[in-house]
Amino acid sequence: MGSNVARTVVRMLVDAGIRRGYTVPGESFLELLDAFEAEPAMTLVSTRHESGASFMAEAEGKLRGIPAVAMASRGPGAANLSIGVHTAYQDETPMLVLLGQVASTRLGRESFQEVDLAAFFRPLAKWSAQAGSASEVPALVAEALSSARTGRPGPAVLSVPSDFWSAPCDAPAPLPPTAAQDEPPVAEIARLMNEAESPVVVAGCRDRAAREQLIAASEELGFAVYTAFRKQDAFPEDHPNYAGHLGLAVPGDQLKALERADLLVVLGTRWDEVTAQGFRYPLEGTTTFHVDTTVVDFLRELRTTATARSRDWSVAHTAVRDFMTPPDIVETTGVHPTNVVRTLRRLVPEDSVVTNDAGNFSGFLHRYWCFTSPHTQLGPCNGAMGYAVPAAVASKIADPDRTVVAMVGDGGALMTGQEIETAVRHAAPVIVVVFQNGLYGTIALHQAKSQGRLSAVGIGAVDFASWARGLGAAGFTIRSSRELEAAVSAALVEDRPSVLDIRTDPDVLTSETRLSQLLS
Ligand SMILES: Cc1ncc(C[n+]2csc(CCOP(=O)(O)OP(=O)(O)O)c2C)c(N)n1
């Protein structure tokens, strides 16, 4: 039997190491869905909302370093999907998006659900195109995959008119050869590293080999390491050369090593606004290099070129260690988020994957978790709410042997938490920890500080444990820290997803800030 475009594309994806596609099905890519389902090496994950599909594909790409596929239908599906594409773009995650478009004969007539998808995604994606003929689809898929994976990784979006998928096609296109990467000036960096008093690296490389090289290089050459925003697993946070996480609200004493740096190497990450602390760094006069793509080779060469030297980072590391040590807290109203993080960290395995949403609660996770193992943190560097639950579901499906915990506020849980149903269907027992404070707490903080009063931030009381049971998961309600250990222990032995509905104190906006103080 002759093949068609859809089957040929799926064959190419399997050959490229892709194992899963995430979607809400649509009429505009029926043959593609059929080809995914028929391919034994592929798992087709049907999600409850396209944002879930795109967050799942993004999270799998982050976890495995190999892209996953997100698929959606024409304007409405693509609009729903777009949030995860933006996340992949800002988070530098390889990802492939295949969109069904209106039929080629109906293009350009504002047909049913028609949107110019290539144009729509151009500012959101690394690469974006629409197929002009059925025969060029395999070559465009090859180009999209190459773009997603090489240089700075990112999302590549291909829109395919619906009639092209069934067109006869037997010829997969070869993937283009990997483009030559820019070579960093290793000899010059090695010379400066030898001479520097305070060399500092800001790391965001997730790759296991790169992380091992980074630890060895830091120990041999004596440089301090900061981690980039939400890339805390790039370097062990308990290492004596660890200087801190360049996230939100970093205390001044943790920035001193960055301020004093006479050599700064930004490694395996973009120099985004949060990591760069509102673009305040590097200070003028700091010699700075950016090595984004060839991290392992660069570090290997640096270790053989630069001279071994030891430097004392105890002042910087003590500052960060003190900051990361959770205080003993006596609760009055509701559970304190610090106690949630502390209890979970103690009870779950060291190599658990922790996904997090955007929200105030995440500040407690970033501060107190202490990431020590590779590939353990998946957070949205673009601050997209709704990320944590779908990211956890994809992580558990892709890596079933690891414990996966999603940390999410009640706001974020109500955006994409319905993907727990997807986890139930795929037998993916994730643990979802909902910090229920009845508020869009982050926005309440900003409003209280700048307006002195609140607007549009209230969230009604939700029984998340019943909601979880309705979706086929186990549900636990926790009203005081004393109940945490038993609930987490029970969730860890569940063979279905669990939701921990934790009633937190709405007054506790951050470790330092109380809502009542700001409004009084
Ligand atoms: C998709 C999206 N919409 C809106 C925002 C703006 N935003 C940032 S945090 C936040 C509130 C989060 O509330 P919740 O999930 O309950 O967590 P909390 O801040 O209360 O801990 C909002 C609305 C965002 N980051 N992403």
The ligand as an SDF file (V2000), in Angstrom:
LIG
                    3D

 26 27  0  0  0  0  0  0  0  0999 V2000
   -1.5320   32.7490   31.9400 C   0  0  0  0  0  0  0  0  0  0  0  0
   -1.2590   33.8080   32.9370 C   0  0  0  0  0  0  0  0  0  0  0  0
   -2.2340   34.6770   33.2640 N   0  0  0  0  0  0  0  0  0  0  0  0
   -2.0060   35.6480   34.1830 C   0  0  0  0  0  0  0  0  0  0  0  0
   -0.7840   35.7580   34.7880 C   0  0  0  0  0  0  0  0  0  0  0  0
   -0.5380   36.8450   35.8300 C   0  0  0  0  0  0  0  0  0  0  0  0
   -0.3650   36.1990   37.1440 N   0  0  0  0  0  0  0  0  0  0  0  0
    0.8550   35.9040   37.6500 C   0  0  0  0  0  0  0  0  0  0  0  0
    0.7620   35.1230   39.0970 S   0  0  0  0  0  0  0  0  0  0  0  0
   -0.9030   35.2340   39.1330 C   0  0  0  0  0  0  0  0  0  0  0  0
   -1.6990   34.7350   40.3080 C   0  0  0  0  0  0  0  0  0  0  0  0
   -1.4260   33.2910   40.6350 C   0  0  0  0  0  0  0  0  0  0  0  0
   -2.3950   32.8740   41.5590 O   0  0  0  0  0  0  0  0  0  0  0  0
   -2.3480   31.4570   42.2090 P   0  0  0  0  0  0  0  0  0  0  0  0
   -2.1480   30.4250   41.1810 O   0  0  0  0  0  0  0  0  0  0  0  0
   -3.5400   31.2820   43.0620 O   0  0  0  0  0  0  0  0  0  0  0  0
   -1.0120   31.4920   43.0820 O   0  0  0  0  0  0  0  0  0  0  0  0
   -0.6330   32.5290   44.2620 P   0  0  0  0  0  0  0  0  0  0  0  0
    0.0460   33.7180   43.6190 O   0  0  0  0  0  0  0  0  0  0  0  0
   -1.8790   32.8910   45.0000 O   0  0  0  0  0  0  0  0  0  0  0  0
    0.3450   31.7680   45.1290 O   0  0  0  0  0  0  0  0  0  0  0  0
   -1.4000   35.8540   37.9890 C   0  0  0  0  0  0  0  0  0  0  0  0
   -2.8370   36.0860   37.7160 C   0  0  0  0  0  0  0  0  0  0  0  0
    0.2190   34.8420   34.3880 C   0  0  0  0  0  0  0  0  0  0  0  0
    1.4470   34.8790   34.8830 N   0  0  0  0  0  0  0  0  0  0  0  0
   -0.0510   33.8620   33.4870 N   0  0  0  0  0  0  0  0  0  0  0  0
  1  2  1  0
  2  3  1  0
  2 26  2  0
  3  4  2  0
  4  5  1  0
  5  6  1  0
  5 24  2  0
  6  7  1  0
  7  8  2  0
  7 22  1  0
  8  9  1  0
  9 10  1  0
 10 11  1  0
 10 22  2  0
 11 12  1  0
 12 13  1  0
 13 14  1  0
 14 15  2  0
 14 16  1  0
 14 17  1  0
 17 18  1  0
 18 19  2  0
 18 20  1  0
 18 21  1  0
 22 23  1  0
 24 25  1  0
 24 26  1  0
M  CHG  1   7   1
M  END
$$$$
